[in-house]
């Protein structure tokens, strides 16, 4: 794996980790960072597991499964954050939401870049 590919594939987790000093400098609760990181790691792991499973099924079903998984994971994260905000602490939930959304956004960006790189390599190998 090339360095650019490695960075693209791990961009979300890197941003989640880098968010810690920003959370602390802003006076945010570290528990919120832990929760955001934990939610991100669970989301990322489920995304990878869904992707591996989808490789062995028909493309139409794979797309449906990926979409369903994407939506279900979003609802689960929002539900958890909602419960934390109502039952425990709004600052923790808001901090976790910020960490999660930054990691999610940068992961999506990294996956897009990785897909472009992979397609370019495939075309080059095919001689196009």
N, C-alpha and C positions, 0 to 999 in steps of 0.2 A: 504494500500500500504506500502510495506517495504521500509526502507530508501534507500537501493541500487536501488530499482525500481524507487523511486522518483528522485534520482540523475540521473539515466540513462535517464529518460524521460524528464528532464529539462536541460540536459547537454549543449545543443546548446545555449539556452538563457543565461545560466550562463556564458559561455565563451564569449558571445557577451558583457555582462555587465562587466566582468572582463577585457575585452580588453580596456576599457576607460583609465585606468592609463597608459597602454602601449602606446596608441595613444598619450596621452599628453606628456609622457616622451620622445617619439621619435620626438616630435614637429609637429605631425600631426594635421590637422584642426579638431576641435571638430565637425564641420558640417559634416565631412566625417564619424565620428563615429555615429552621429545621422542618417545619411542616411543609413549606413550599418545596424544599429540596426533596423531602420524602414523597410528596405527591408527584413531583416531576419524575423521580426515579421509578415510581410505580407505573406512571403513564408511559414512560419510555420503555420499560421492560415489557409491558403489555403490548405496546406497539411493535416491538421487535418480535415477540412471540406470535402475534397475529400475522405479521409479514412472513415469518418462516412457515407457518401453517398454510398460508394462502399460496405458497409456491407449489403445493402439491394438489391444488384443485383447479377446476376450469376457470379461465379468465373472468367470465361473467360473474361467477360466484365469488371469486377472489376480490373483485372490485366491490361487490355488495358487502362482503365481510369486512373489508377495510373501512368502508364508509360507515357501516353499523358500529364497528369498534371505535372509530373516531368520535362519533356522536355519543356513544355510551360512555366513553372515558371522560368526555367533556362534562356530561351531566353528573357523573359520579364526583368529579373534582368540585364542580360548583355546589353540589349537595353537601359535600364534606365542609367546604368553606362556609356555606350558609349556616350549617349546624354549629360550627365553631364560633362564628360571629354571634349567633343568637344565644348560645348556651354558655360559652366560655369567655371569649375576648374578641372584640372587634379589631383592636390593633394587631393581634396575632393573625386573624383571618385576612386582614387587608395586606399585611406584610407577606403572608404566604401567597396570596393572590398575585402580588406584584412579582415575587420571585418566580412563581410558576409561569406567568404570562411572558416574562422576559425570556426564560429558558425555552418555553414553547415556541415563541416567535423566532428566536435564533436557531433552534433546532430545525424548524421548517425552512428557514433560509439555508441552513447547511445542507439539508436533504435536497433542496432544489439545486444548489451548486453541485453537489455530489452526483445527482442524476445527469446534469449537463456534462460533467466530466466523463462519466461512465459512457454516455451516448457518443461522445467525441472519440473516446478510445475504441469503442466497438466499430464505429465507422472507419477509423484509421486501420484497424486490424482487418476489416473486410475489404479494404482497398478502395473505398468510395471517395 
